[in-house]
Amino acid sequence: MDANGEELAPAVRSILSAARDRTGGGERVSVDARSVPEAFAAAEADGRAPVIAEVKPTSPTTDGRRDDDPVDLARAMVDGGAAALSVLTESDHFGGSPASLERIRAAVDVPVLRKDFILTEAQLDVVESDAVLLIARFVDDLPALVAAARERGFQPLVEVHTRAELDRAVAADADLIGINNRDLARLEVDLDTFESLAPSVPDDVTLLAESGIASTADVQRMRSAGADALLIGSAIMDGDVTANVRRLTTA
Ligand SMILES: O=C(O)c1ccccc1NCC(=O)[C@H](O)[C@H](O)COP(=O)(O)O
């Protein structure tokens, strides 16, 4: 069971168990971050849909695994027009690593989001990134973790899936919020999630649609529903990543 009283999918229980075992807590990170909202504005000005393209070697819902050099994948995504990148640093279930993120951030100019299951302040002190994902469902003291991320220079992206989580994110002063179309209890994806929650998001929030966005029609649908930007993983990782990003950013 999680805080919502729901039974989590076995894969997610395993992800959380591994996350609880990770201590983090190296030297305190202090980052001079590349601005995520400015990267989105630059993409818009250039006629591209603002897309955070995700370097996601595998996942519990992906068949197989991509073993390409993550730096090659990242460069190819930027060549295709990605406004920013998301890099998995979770190794056990997603095939990522902090070292991959470090190499990628050194190789590209766009902002890089650290995608992981961060539960504690100490777990922020692992690697420099421009933004960090905080999943409202799994974080007990969200205001404290948002503040701790900002103290280090990170831009916290707070991920929500329900109205209650959205209210917690807004109360925690989040100004970058992602609505995850993937239900982490059942691992089912439904784009209606974004459409039903987006009208309740305050206007001054930079709003992302996350997960399950696979086609140009999906991009247009999320943009029409109020998405300032899209976070896309699987549909980009499946095949030619440059062509995939180009197709989805020119939707
Ligand atoms: O993607 C998964 O299989 C997954 C399983 C369990 C917990 C989280 C999971 N995904 C995390 C993500 O947030 C996505 O990687 C991201 O939103 C991109 O989604 P998609 O475009 O559907 O790959």
The ligand as an ORCA input file, in Angstrom:
! r2SCAN-3c Opt
* xyz 0 1
  O       8.002      3.890    -17.704
  C       7.784      2.966    -16.904
  O       7.668      1.777    -17.244
  C       7.642      3.259    -15.442
  C       7.357      2.206    -14.581
  C       7.248      2.444    -13.218
  C       7.426      3.709    -12.716
  C       7.725      4.769    -13.574
  C       7.827      4.546    -14.933
  N       8.130      5.557    -15.808
  C       8.627      6.815    -15.365
  C       8.295      7.949    -16.218
  O       7.979      8.971    -15.645
  C       8.418      7.895    -17.689
  O       9.672      7.378    -17.978
  C       8.276      9.228    -18.395
  O       7.175      9.937    -17.979
  C       8.187      8.991    -19.897
  O       7.087      8.163    -20.165
  P       6.901      7.460    -21.593
  O       6.945      8.534    -22.624
  O       5.559      6.808    -21.523
  O       8.035      6.505    -21.725
*
